[in-house]
Amino acid sequence: MSNRIERVNAEIKKVLANTIANDLRNPNVKGFITVTNVDTTNDLSHCNVLVSIYGLTEEEKQNSFYALINCVPFLRKTIAHKVDLRITPELHFKLDNGLDESEKMNKILSKLDIHKGE
């Protein structure tokens, strides 16, 4: 990946994280939302955004995620104003369950350690 794309990814990630945390006015976007990764194509036409949502049940996470997807036009407009790009990429949000999965694995491993000592 080129340095330019890495800088663009970092800038988009920073703008999205700040906008989601401070500027979204959609009451259906709930929980603590973290932008975990941003991957922009070389031609800047598309951008995959991974987000994690904490502090909610699975159903609430899904509802909050879909509400966030409905905010994509606002988020693109914000990127267009704050990031100096000739083309504002299409945003494709995906839910990152990596931390949830690692938490489940840690619980399983801790149970195994308890039974191992007996």
Backbone as JSON, one array per atom type, in Angstrom:
{
  "sequence": "MSNRIERVNAEIKKVLANTIANDLRNPNVKGFITVTNVDTTNDLSHCNVLVSIYGLTEEEKQNSFYALINCVPFLRKTIAHKVDLRITPELHFKLDNGLDESEKMNKILSKLDIHKGE",
  "N": [[0.85, -1.18, 0.0], [0.54, 2.22, -0.8], [2.17, 5.17, 0.52], [0.59, 7.42, 0.29], [-2.07, 6.44, 0.17], [-2.17, 5.25, 2.68], [-2.0, 7.55, 4.3], [-4.37, 8.84, 3.52], [-6.23, 6.92, 4.39], [-5.77, 7.05, 7.18], [-6.53, 9.7, 7.71], [-9.25, 9.72, 6.92], [-10.23, 7.82, 8.72], [-9.81, 9.17, 11.16], [-11.49, 11.42, 10.84], [-14.01, 10.16, 10.5], [-14.27, 8.76, 12.97], [-14.32, 10.9, 14.79], [-16.56, 12.32, 13.87], [-18.65, 10.43, 14.13], [-18.61, 10.07, 16.89], [-19.15, 12.65, 17.86], [-20.84, 14.27, 16.21], [-23.06, 13.03, 15.0], [-26.54, 12.98, 14.84], [-28.46, 11.1, 15.04], [-30.73, 9.35, 16.88], [-30.9, 6.61, 16.96], [-28.43, 5.51, 16.61], [-26.52, 3.93, 18.69], [-24.61, 2.99, 21.63], [-21.07, 2.43, 22.17], [-19.14, 3.34, 19.63], [-16.51, 2.34, 17.64], [-14.17, 3.12, 15.18], [-12.43, 0.77, 13.62], [-10.84, 0.08, 11.43], [-9.84, 1.38, 8.26], [-10.0, 1.09, 4.81], [-9.07, 2.15, 1.83], [-9.6, 2.08, -1.67], [-7.15, 2.08, -4.35], [-7.81, 3.89, -6.36], [-9.38, 5.64, -5.01], [-12.14, 5.44, -5.04], [-13.75, 3.78, -3.52], [-14.31, 2.89, -0.1], [-13.72, 0.8, 2.52], [-15.0, 0.42, 5.7], [-14.41, -0.62, 8.9], [-16.21, -1.14, 11.83], [-16.59, -1.31, 15.37], [-18.98, -2.07, 17.84], [-19.83, -1.44, 21.09], [-21.19, -2.35, 24.32], [-23.83, -3.07, 24.0], [-26.65, -5.28, 23.4], [-26.75, -8.1, 21.11], [-28.86, -7.75, 19.26], [-29.43, -5.01, 19.6], [-26.97, -4.0, 18.75], [-27.02, -4.66, 16.02], [-29.22, -3.09, 15.19], [-28.24, -0.52, 15.76], [-26.04, -0.5, 14.04], [-27.31, -0.61, 11.5], [-28.63, 1.8, 11.61], [-26.43, 3.48, 11.6], [-25.47, 2.98, 9.03], [-27.48, 4.24, 7.6], [-26.68, 6.81, 7.94], [-24.67, 7.31, 6.17], [-24.68, 9.14, 3.87], [-24.45, 11.67, 5.17], [-22.01, 11.28, 6.48], [-20.25, 10.94, 4.32], [-20.46, 13.49, 3.18], [-19.32, 14.99, 5.22], [-16.69, 14.0, 5.16], [-15.99, 14.91, 2.61], [-15.86, 17.65, 3.08], [-13.87, 17.88, 5.04], [-11.58, 16.39, 4.4], [-9.03, 16.68, 2.12], [-9.61, 15.75, -0.85], [-9.86, 14.81, -4.29], [-11.82, 13.12, -5.13], [-14.55, 11.88, -3.35], [-14.74, 8.99, -1.55], [-17.0, 6.18, -1.94], [-18.64, 4.91, 0.88], [-18.39, 1.9, 2.63], [-19.64, 0.19, 5.11], [-18.76, -2.2, 7.58], [-19.39, -4.56, 10.1], [-17.23, -5.11, 12.73], [-16.43, -7.85, 14.42], [-14.31, -8.81, 15.79], [-13.17, -8.26, 18.38], [-15.23, -9.12, 20.03], [-15.26, -11.83, 19.41], [-12.7, -12.57, 20.3], [-12.99, -12.1, 22.99], [-14.87, -14.08, 23.67], [-13.3, -16.34, 23.15], [-11.32, -15.99, 25.1], [-12.83, -16.37, 27.42], [-13.51, -19.07, 27.14], [-10.96, -20.21, 27.2], [-10.17, -19.47, 29.77], [-11.92, -20.98, 31.3], [-11.0, -23.51, 30.66], [-8.47, -23.44, 31.84], [-9.18, -23.34, 34.54], [-10.3, -25.88, 34.97], [-8.13, -27.43, 34.39], [-6.37, -27.29, 36.51], [-7.39, -28.93, 38.47]],
  "CA": [[0.0, 0.0, 0.0], [1.36, 3.42, -0.9], [2.11, 6.11, 1.64], [-0.54, 8.32, 0.08], [-3.29, 5.73, 0.57], [-2.11, 5.12, 4.15], [-2.34, 8.86, 4.87], [-5.8, 9.04, 3.26], [-6.94, 6.03, 5.32], [-5.65, 7.59, 8.54], [-7.32, 10.92, 7.8], [-10.66, 9.33, 6.87], [-10.52, 7.16, 10.0], [-9.88, 10.21, 12.19], [-12.7, 12.23, 10.6], [-15.18, 9.33, 10.79], [-14.35, 8.51, 14.42], [-14.73, 12.15, 15.44], [-17.93, 12.66, 13.45], [-19.57, 9.47, 14.75], [-18.65, 10.31, 18.34], [-19.57, 13.99, 18.29], [-21.72, 15.05, 15.34], [-24.26, 12.33, 14.54], [-27.74, 13.34, 15.61], [-29.42, 10.01, 14.89], [-30.88, 8.72, 18.19], [-30.83, 5.15, 16.85], [-27.03, 5.1, 16.65], [-26.29, 3.8, 20.13], [-23.44, 2.23, 22.02], [-19.76, 3.02, 21.97], [-18.75, 2.92, 18.29], [-15.11, 2.57, 17.34], [-13.73, 2.83, 13.81], [-11.24, -0.06, 13.84], [-9.98, 0.04, 10.25], [-10.32, 2.02, 7.03], [-9.22, 0.61, 3.68], [-9.51, 2.84, 0.63], [-9.02, 1.55, -2.91], [-6.11, 2.94, -4.92], [-8.41, 4.97, -7.15], [-10.17, 6.44, -4.04], [-13.58, 5.4, -5.34], [-14.45, 3.03, -2.48], [-13.63, 2.84, 1.19], [-14.3, -0.15, 3.47], [-14.84, 0.92, 7.06], [-14.78, -1.59, 9.94], [-16.59, -0.52, 13.1], [-16.98, -2.15, 16.5], [-19.99, -1.44, 18.68], [-19.75, -2.02, 22.42], [-22.15, -1.96, 25.33], [-25.2, -3.36, 23.57], [-26.94, -6.68, 23.07], [-26.55, -8.37, 19.68], [-29.95, -7.13, 18.5], [-29.21, -3.56, 19.65], [-25.82, -3.72, 17.9], [-27.48, -4.7, 14.63], [-30.06, -1.91, 14.95], [-27.36, 0.64, 15.76], [-25.24, -0.59, 12.83], [-28.15, -0.23, 10.37], [-28.85, 3.25, 11.74], [-25.18, 4.1, 11.16], [-25.45, 2.88, 7.56], [-28.37, 5.28, 7.09], [-25.99, 8.1, 8.08], [-23.56, 7.36, 5.21], [-24.61, 10.4, 3.1], [-23.92, 12.73, 6.04], [-20.6, 10.99, 6.73], [-19.52, 11.27, 3.07], [-20.42, 14.94, 3.05], [-18.34, 15.46, 6.19], [-15.36, 13.67, 4.61], [-15.75, 15.81, 1.48], [-15.51, 18.97, 3.61], [-12.72, 17.88, 5.95], [-10.42, 15.71, 3.83], [-8.74, 17.27, 0.82], [-9.57, 14.73, -1.89], [-10.56, 15.15, -5.51], [-12.97, 12.22, -5.16], [-14.95, 11.37, -2.04], [-15.06, 7.58, -1.79], [-18.22, 5.54, -1.44], [-18.34, 4.25, 2.15], [-18.98, 0.57, 2.81], [-19.44, -0.16, 6.52], [-18.86, -3.6, 7.98], [-19.3, -4.72, 11.55], [-16.03, -5.84, 13.14], [-16.73, -8.63, 15.62], [-13.05, -9.4, 16.22], [-13.0, -8.18, 19.82], [-16.24, -9.99, 20.64], [-14.8, -13.21, 19.24], [-11.55, -12.81, 21.17], [-13.51, -12.16, 24.36], [-15.45, -15.41, 23.82], [-12.19, -17.3, 23.24], [-10.68, -15.82, 26.41], [-13.69, -17.02, 28.42], [-13.35, -20.51, 26.97], [-9.62, -20.57, 27.68], [-10.1, -19.34, 31.23], [-12.62, -22.15, 31.84], [-10.09, -24.65, 30.5], [-7.41, -23.29, 32.84], [-9.76, -23.67, 35.85], [-10.46, -27.32, 35.04], [-6.81, -28.04, 34.25], [-5.7, -27.34, 37.81], [-8.05, -29.86, 39.4]],
  "C": [[0.89, 1.23, 0.0], [1.18, 4.31, 0.32], [0.91, 7.04, 1.51], [-1.84, 7.67, 0.55], [-3.31, 5.56, 2.09], [-2.48, 6.43, 4.83], [-3.83, 9.16, 4.69], [-6.62, 8.18, 4.22], [-6.92, 6.59, 6.73], [-6.51, 8.84, 8.71], [-8.81, 10.62, 7.79], [-11.07, 8.68, 8.19], [-10.7, 8.18, 11.11], [-11.17, 11.03, 12.05], [-13.95, 11.42, 10.93], [-15.35, 9.1, 12.29], [-14.85, 9.75, 15.15], [-16.18, 12.5, 15.11], [-18.94, 11.72, 14.11], [-19.71, 9.76, 16.24], [-19.31, 11.63, 18.7], [-20.68, 14.64, 17.47], [-22.97, 14.34, 14.84], [-25.44, 12.66, 15.44], [-28.82, 12.28, 15.5], [-29.55, 9.3, 16.24], [-30.81, 7.18, 18.15], [-29.41, 4.62, 16.79], [-26.62, 5.13, 18.11], [-25.02, 3.01, 20.38], [-22.17, 3.02, 21.79], [-19.23, 2.48, 20.65], [-17.31, 3.33, 18.04], [-14.84, 2.22, 15.89], [-12.42, 2.07, 13.95], [-10.3, -0.09, 12.63], [-10.66, 0.74, 9.08], [-9.41, 1.57, 5.91], [-9.8, 1.21, 2.4], [-8.85, 2.22, -0.59], [-8.03, 2.55, -3.49], [-6.67, 4.1, -5.74], [-9.32, 5.88, -6.32], [-11.67, 6.41, -4.29], [-14.39, 4.69, -4.26], [-13.61, 2.97, -1.22], [-14.39, 1.87, 2.11], [-13.97, 0.32, 4.88], [-15.32, -0.16, 8.03], [-15.08, -0.84, 11.22], [-16.93, -1.59, 14.12], [-17.98, -1.37, 17.33], [-20.01, -2.18, 20.01], [-20.91, -1.56, 23.3], [-23.6, -2.24, 24.99], [-25.38, -4.87, 23.39], [-26.75, -6.86, 21.56], [-27.62, -7.69, 18.82], [-29.78, -5.61, 18.46], [-28.02, -3.16, 18.79], [-26.24, -3.67, 16.44], [-28.31, -3.46, 14.29], [-29.21, -0.64, 14.87], [-26.51, 0.67, 14.49], [-26.06, -0.16, 11.61], [-28.47, 1.26, 10.42], [-27.6, 4.01, 11.29], [-25.08, 4.08, 9.63], [-26.36, 3.94, 6.94], [-27.75, 6.67, 7.17], [-24.86, 8.27, 7.07], [-23.56, 8.65, 4.38], [-24.04, 11.56, 3.92], [-22.42, 12.53, 6.27], [-19.75, 11.28, 5.5], [-19.39, 12.76, 2.89], [-19.38, 15.53, 4.01], [-16.92, 15.19, 5.71], [-15.02, 14.63, 3.47], [-15.31, 17.19, 1.96], [-14.19, 18.98, 4.37], [-11.46, 17.22, 5.42], [-10.23, 16.23, 2.41], [-8.52, 16.18, -0.23], [-10.33, 15.21, -3.12], [-11.86, 14.36, -5.6], [-13.28, 11.8, -3.73], [-15.41, 9.93, -2.22], [-16.43, 7.18, -1.28], [-17.83, 4.78, -0.17], [-19.11, 2.94, 2.25], [-18.65, 0.13, 4.24], [-19.61, -1.65, 6.72], [-18.66, -3.66, 9.48], [-18.11, -5.61, 11.88], [-16.32, -6.53, 14.47], [-15.47, -9.26, 16.2], [-12.87, -9.38, 17.73], [-14.02, -9.04, 20.55], [-15.8, -11.45, 20.57], [-13.62, -13.51, 20.16], [-11.98, -12.88, 22.64], [-14.13, -13.53, 24.64], [-14.35, -16.47, 23.98], [-11.49, -17.21, 24.59], [-11.51, -16.48, 27.51], [-13.55, -18.54, 28.35], [-12.01, -20.96, 27.52], [-9.51, -20.47, 29.19], [-10.83, -20.49, 31.9], [-11.74, -23.38, 31.75], [-8.98, -24.61, 31.55], [-7.92, -23.67, 34.23], [-9.84, -25.18, 36.0], [-9.12, -28.05, 34.97], [-6.13, -28.24, 35.6], [-6.28, -28.34, 38.78], [-7.41, -31.22, 39.4]]
}
